[in-house]
Amino acid sequence: MAFAWVWNGWAMRSTILRPERPESMRTVTVRAKLRAMETPQVTAYLKTHCGWSAGVRAVLAKYNLPYTEKDIIQNPAFRWEMETKSGQPLSPCVEINGKMVADVSGEDVERYLIENSLVQANAVEPAVPINAPCPTEPQESPVRMRF
């Protein structure tokens, strides 16, 4: 054992010097995983009534990920923004940490999140199908045009 004299502001006292313990590999690995799994910044460009959009919402809810939803039907400026960022007109598109994932289903978003270590896979079943097309039935209210 080694001793050292330490000044604590009031008096000198002796202290036992202990060698620093290096962190175990397990501790380092766990910390690296936690850093890698910080909450991603997600912006979803979705349609109001669409099976694929509902699938994206369900996957984000499954992993409790906060996200900003931009409805491209209700606000045409969001559609223009989506097309500008993604370089194509198909939806849904999801921007995750600044990377645009274009024309995706809920399955595609889940795969992207897991492959990029943004979430850990879990067995929770989503509330709706995550790879379903838009419904073929007519909209809830008919479209009326005035000329």
Secondary structure by P-SEA (a helix, b strand, c coil): cbbbbbbcccbbbbbbbbccccccaaaaaaaaaaaaacccbbbbbcccccaaaaaaaaaaaaabbbbbbbcccccaaaaaaaaaaaccccccbbbccccccccccaaaaaaaaaaaccccccccccccccccccccccccbbbbbcc
